[in-house]
Amino acid sequence: MVKQVDKITILTYESFLKAGEVNEGLDSFSFQMNLTQKMDGEGDTFETQSDLSMDIITDPLSMKQSMVSDLGEFGEQEMEIYLCG
């Protein structure tokens, strides 16, 4: 079965594959992301803003993730996650 996808999906997938090729052999890396999410359902709309930073070591796999989310009327949530392999 062939599934039709739009051009943006294909470009995103190709970019993901290319990034994987370029990043082979990395020992560690970091990134930051600013994320806006909007959820609609049953007549209600809920929007969140999150700032995320992540530090990763590939061997042995270790990770630290820090995130601050503004949940609107529900306030702000901060979280840190650690993974050690």
RODO-2510 file (C-alpha; in nm, 4 decimals, decimal comma):
residues 85
     n   res          X          Y          Z
     1     m     0,0000     0,0000     0,0000
     2     v     0,1402     0,3416    -0,0983
     3     k     0,0607     0,6308     0,1303
     4     q     0,0635     0,9814    -0,0121
     5     v     0,2589     1,2376     0,1874
     6     d     0,3125     1,6055     0,1305
     7     k     0,6401     1,7635     0,0177
     8     i     0,7133     1,9023     0,3664
     9     t     0,6974     1,5529     0,5197
    10     i     0,9403     1,4181     0,2596
    11     l     1,1835     1,7079     0,3088
    12     t     1,1668     1,6629     0,6864
    13     y     1,2394     1,2901     0,6555
    14     e     1,5280     1,3517     0,4135
    15     s     1,6703     1,6174     0,6473
    16     f     1,6433     1,3733     0,9388
    17     l     1,8352     1,1061     0,7444
    18     k     2,1021     1,3566     0,6351
    19     a     2,1458     1,4788     0,9942
    20     g     2,1980     1,1184     1,1053
    21     e     2,4716     1,0683     0,8443
    22     v     2,6485     1,3933     0,9342
    23     n     2,6336     1,3219     1,3074
    24     e     2,7800     0,9706     1,2925
    25     g     3,0760     0,9477     1,5243
    26     l     2,9663     1,2236     1,7617
    27     d     3,0717     1,1605     2,1205
    28     s     2,8422     1,4244     2,2685
    29     f     2,6060     1,7020     2,1691
    30     s     2,3646     1,9595     2,3112
    31     f     2,0576     2,1333     2,1814
    32     q     1,7949     2,3859     2,2835
    33     m     1,4364     2,4006     2,1680
    34     n     1,1558     2,6519     2,2105
    35     l     0,8272     2,4691     2,1672
    36     t     0,4766     2,6062     2,1259
    37     q     0,1882     2,3608     2,1390
    38     k    -0,1764     2,4353     2,0712
    39     m    -0,4409     2,1734     2,1417
    40     d    -0,8044     2,2061     2,0358
    41     g    -1,0795     1,9782     2,1524
    42     e    -1,4477     1,9925     2,2328
    43     g    -1,4572     2,3706     2,1870
    44     d    -1,1642     2,4395     2,4187
    45     t    -0,8170     2,5564     2,3204
    46     f    -0,5090     2,5012     2,5353
    47     e    -0,1687     2,6480     2,4497
    48     t     0,1682     2,5845     2,6150
    49     q     0,5138     2,7363     2,5736
    50     s     0,8166     2,5244     2,6681
    51     d     1,1912     2,5865     2,6735
    52     l     1,3931     2,2659     2,6569
    53     s     1,7670     2,2049     2,6745
    54     m     1,9391     1,8694     2,6465
    55     d     2,2982     1,7474     2,6865
    56     i     2,3778     1,3977     2,5571
    57     i     2,6863     1,1763     2,5755
    58     t     2,6648     0,8806     2,3386
    59     d     2,9017     0,6260     2,4985
    60     p     2,8054     0,5336     2,7588
    61     l     2,4632     0,6817     2,6902
    62     s     2,3959     0,9633     2,9368
    63     m     2,1536     1,2519     2,9158
    64     k     2,0409     1,5580     3,1084
    65     q     1,7208     1,7325     3,0053
    66     s     1,5879     2,0556     3,1569
    67     m     1,2475     2,1928     3,0686
    68     v     1,0364     2,4880     3,1791
    69     s     0,6755     2,4927     3,0574
    70     d     0,4270     2,7781     3,0811
    71     l     0,0900     2,6074     3,1130
    72     g    -0,1139     2,9259     3,1041
    73     e    -0,3780     2,9356     3,3765
    74     f    -0,2227     2,6229     3,5346
    75     g     0,1066     2,8011     3,6040
    76     e     0,4641     2,7088     3,5261
    77     q     0,6224     2,3646     3,5540
    78     e     0,9961     2,2958     3,5763
    79     m     1,1508     1,9551     3,5316
    80     e     1,4954     1,7948     3,5063
    81     i     1,5518     1,4415     3,3827
    82     y     1,8751     1,2438     3,4073
    83     l     1,9563     0,9195     3,2258
    84     c     2,2733     0,7243     3,2930
    85     g     2,3614     0,4127     3,0989
***
